Amino acid sequence: MEIVILSSYPPRQCGIATYTYNFAKNLEAIFPRVKVKIIAINDSRNGEIYTYPEEVIWCMDQANLPDFAKTGAFVHSSPYPFLHIQHEFGIYGGRENYAILKLIERLNKPFLVTLHSTPPQPEVWEKEIISYLQQKNAFTVVQSQTAKSIMIEEYDGLPEKVAYIPHGVPIPPLRKRNSFREKWQWEDKVIALSFGLLKAEKALENMIEATSIVKRSYPNFYYYILGKPHPRHKIYKGKFFLDYLREWAKKTEAGSNVIIPGEYLDEDTLLSFLTASDMVITPYAQSAERQVVSGVLSYALGCGKAVISTPYLHARELLSQGAGILVDFNSPSSLAEAVIRLIEEKNLRSSMEEKSLLLGKEFWWPKVIGKYMELYKCLGKESSQ
């Protein structure tokens, strides 16, 4: 079976590109007879045009309207039986997302859409685009139960066509936790992590300020911020984003208890840090309240971590079963109180870790890929009729 996926793709740096790369590699590893081909999305308006690996068979430019129709025609005339679209508003030009309808009009083949965001209380243009996609496609995949409810209730989604399949994550090397802690010299430290592509909406400065509070009672507490700034968010308040965060650590007297390497980490290295850590923090701003999917949160649960988070939609869903603590938006004091609680109440943290891993195992790639394969088989049958 050959699968063709439309998405952003590395070396482009965005969450959807990373997700698609990991999805494709795991799909081929779990099902060796499956070969994945990629239609990669460039963005010439922001200088994001790349040289891609061999699995990329076609490129389109999200800033070039005619490319959408050309891409639909390419897939229609290709030998691939169906198309899998990774959909996020940002990689199709924001409000110009109507352009993707030109692609669908030229396709005339079954297609599957994975929605990486399904905003509640959508604007008119958001609803029109997603509603059109779900009317024309064979299946719409959403990555949270909250998103499924929103899809059906607010986008007129047909229940039989909307499938919940969580964001995939790798199986963590849990047995190596102690050796990783020795490697990073964390044996006598308490480590909290935030990670991913960094941007202002993640409100990391609130957790930095919280660190300055926690360290007064627990000087062995360290907060690691792993990853690089999102390409569109390198400059913040007139400064390089990482410099802004480091200066904030000095200003709030968190100082050396905040570690910001500022490097892109490959997945194995990220997993080693994540496995060895004591907790994960997603301190996102209230502007992110509508976020129905968080890859960072999915990775945290997949590794069995206790999580402290502000109550954006995906966090409310996943942490409601006891895998973490929800805190107020824009409240360093609430973050600090939650961290101190997890430091002091070790039994509580252990209980949260157990609940987190129990839930997170459902996100491991073999289970996620298996569910997608069931949909692919249905699409294959539809395309042969």
N, C-alpha and C positions, 0 to 999 in steps of 0.2 A: 504494500500500500504506500502511495506517495501522498504527502500532505503539503499543501502550500498555505503559508501564513502571511497575512498582511500586517505589518507592524513596524515601529521603529526598531533598530537593531544595532548592537555594538559594531563599531566603536562609538556610535552616538551614545551620549550619557543621559539616560533618563530611566525612570523606574520601569516603564513598559518595555524598553529595549532589554534591560537586564532580565526581566521576567520571561520574555520570549526566548532569549538565549537559553536560560535554564530549562524552560519548558521543552524546547526542541531537543536539547542534549539528553534530558531525562527520558523523553519519549523514545528516542532511538536506542537508548541503553536498555530500557525495560522491554521494548518490543523491537528487536534487532531487524526484523523484516520491514519495518516502517522507515521511510526516508523522508526527511523534512526539508522543504525548500522555502525560501523566504523572499517576499517582496518587501524591500526596505523603503522606509519613508525618510527622505531628506527634508531639510528646511533651509532653502537658499536665502530666505529673508534674514536669517540669523547666522549665515555662514556655515551652516551645518550640512556639509556635503562630504561624503566619506568614501574611502576605498574599503570594500567589504570582503569577507571571506567567500569561499567558493559556493557555499550553500545559498547565497543570495543570487537569484536568477533574474531579478528585475528591480529597478529603482524608480520611485516616483517622488515628486517634489510637492510637499503640502502647500507651498506658496504658489504653485502653478496650476491654475484651474483646469486647463486642458489635460493635464496628466491624470486626472481622476477618470475621465472617460477612456483614455488610452489604456489605463491599467485594467479597467473593467473589460475592455475588448481583448486585452492580452490573455486574461484568465479564461474568458469565454472561448477563445480559440486554442487554448492550451490543452494538453492531455490530462490535466488534473481534474478529478471528478467533482471537487467542491473546493470552497475557499473558507479559511478560518480567519476572521478579522479580530484583531486585538484593538478594542476601541477605547480611546481616551480623548476627550475634547481637545486637549492641548496639541496632540500630534496630528490633528486634522485641521488646524488653523483656527481654533476657538469658534467665534461666531460665524466663521466661514465653513463650518461643518456641513452646511447644506451641500457643499461640493461633493461629499461622499455619496449623495444620492445620485449624482451623475455616474459614479462608478457602478452602483447597484443597477442602474437602468441598462447598462451595457453588459451586465454579467450573464444573466440568463442561465445560471447554474445554482444548485443549492449552496447555501452558505450558513455558517455558524458565526455568531458574534459573542465574544467575551467582553462584557462591560466592566471596565476598571473604575468607573464612577457612575452612580445613578443618583443624581442630586434630588433630595426630597423638595417638595414645593418648587418644581422646576419653572424656569422662565419659559415663555412660549416657544422660543427656538429650540431649547433643550428637549422639550416634550415632543415637538414635531419631528425632530431628527430621530430620537430613540424609538418613538412610536412607529415611524416609517420603517426603521430597520427591523423591528420585531414583527411587523406585519409581513414583510417580504422574506425573512429568513426562515430556516428550518427550526433553529433553536437559538435562544438567548441564554447565555450563561452569566450568572451573577456570582459574586464571591463572598456574599454574606446573606444570612437569612433576612436581615433588615433590608438589604437591597432587593431581595425577592419580593417582599411585601410592598415595597415602594413601587417596584416595576409593575405589579399587578394592580395596585390601588390607584397609582397616580399616572402611569403611562399606558393604561389600558392593555397591559400584557395578558396574553392568554396563558392560564396556568399550565396547560399541557405543553407549552412551548418554552416555559421559563425553567431553567435548571439551576440549582444551587450547587456549585463546585468550589470549594475554598481555594484560596491562594496557595499554590504549592510551595513547600519548603523541603530542604534536604533532611535526611535522617541524621541526627547529630551524633558525634562521637562521645556519647555520655560517659563511657568507661575511662576516657582520657582526662576527665575533669581535673583530677589531682595533679597529673603530670603537666597539664597546661598551666595550672596555677603556679607550679614550681618554675616553669619556663618563663612566665611573666613576672615572677617574684611577687606573687600575690598571697602567699601563705598566711600572712598575718594582717591582711587588709580586707576591707569590705568594698566591693567593686560594683558600681552601677554603670550601666551603658545606655547611651542613645546612639543611633547609627543611621546610615543611609545617606541619600543626597540631602545636603543641608540647605535650609532656606528659612526665611524669617517666620513663616507660618508655624514652624515647629517650636517657636518660643523657647529656645534653649537657654536664653538668658535667665528665665525664671528658675530653671533647675540649677544654673550656676549660682544664682543668689541663694537658693536653698542649700547648696553645698556649703556656703559660708556659715550658715546656721548650724548644720549638722556637725561640721568639723570642730565646733566649740566643745561639744560633748564627746565626739568620736573622731579624733584627729587621724585615725587610720582609715577613714572613709574617703574614697576617691571616685570621682565622676569622669568617665571617659566619653568623649564625643568623637565617634569614628566616622570617617567618610570625608568627602570633599563637597564644597558648595555646588549646588545645582548650577549648570552653565548660565542660566538666566538670573541667578541670584549671587553672583560672585561679589558684587558691590552692594553694600547695604549702609544707608545713612552716610554715604560718601566715602566709605572705607571698604577695604577688602574684608569680606565677611568673617573670615577666620581671625583677622586682626581685631575686628570689632568684638568678637567673642572673647579673645584673650585679654583685651583691655577691660572688658566687663568683669572678667575673673579677678583682675587686679583691683578694680574699683570697688567690688563687693567684698574684697578680702578673702575670696575663695582661694586665690593664689595657686600654688602648686598642687592643690587637691583637685584641680580641674586639669585634665590631660586632653590636649587636642592635637593629635599627630598630623592631621591635615593631609592624609595620604589615602589613595584608593586602595582598598583591601580586596584581594581575591577572595572567593567564597570560602575556601578552606581556612584561610587566616581569620576571616570574620567568624566562622563557626568555632574556631579555637577560643577566640576572645569571648564569644557568647556563651559557650559551654562552661568556661571557667568563671564567669561573672556570678554575682549574687542576686542581681535584680536588673530589670530593664525599665527605663523611664520613657514615656511618650508624653511630654508636657505641652502638647500642642495648644495653639492659641484658639480663642473662641471663633475666629474666622474660619477655622477648620472643623467646626461643629458638625457640618453636614457630611463629613468624610465617612463613607460607608465601607471602605476597604483600606486597611493599612498593612502593607507588606512587612513593615518593622514589627508590628504587633503579631502578625502571623508567624514570623521567624521566632519571636520570643516564646510563644506558646509551643511551637514545634520543638524548641529546645528545653521545654519544661521550666521556664523562668517565672518567678513572681514578678508581676508588672504593676507599676504605679503609673496612672494615666489620668489626664483630663477626660471629661465625659463626651468625647465626640462619638458618633453613632456606632462605629465598629467596636470601640472600646466598651460602650455600654452593653453591647450584645455579648462579647466574648468574656468580659470580666464579671458578668452577672452571676456566673456559676462558681465564684469563689477563687478564681485564678489570680486575682490582684485587687488593688485598691483604687477607687476613683476619687479624684480630688478636684477642687474648684479650679475653673479657668483663671489664669493670670494671678496665681496665689503661691508665691515662693514659700510662705509659711505652711500652707497645706501640704506642699510637696515635702518640705522638711519633716513635718510631723509624721507623714506616711513612711519616709525612709527610716526615721528613728524607731518607729513601731516595728518595722521588719527587722531592724538590727536587734532590738531588745526581745522581741517575741519570736524566738527561733522556731518554736513549734508551729506558729501561724505561718511563717515563711515556708516551712517544710510542707504543710498542708496545701498551701497555694501552689507550690511546685508540683505536687502530685496531681492536683486538679488541672493545672496548666498542661502537663505532659499528656494526661488522659485525653484532653481536648485536642491538643496539638498533634497527636498521632494521626488524627483524621486529615491533617494538612500535609503529611509526608507524601513525597512525589509518587511513590507506587500506587497509593490509593487515589490520588488526584488524577493521575494519568489513566488509571483503569476506568474511571468514570468518563473521561473524555473519549476513550476508545469506544465505549458503548454508543456515544453520540456519533462518532465517526462512522461506525458500522451502519447506523441508521441512515446517515447521509449518503454513504456508498450505495445502499440499496435504492435510495430515492433517485440518485443520479443515473442508475442503470435502467430505470423504468422508462 
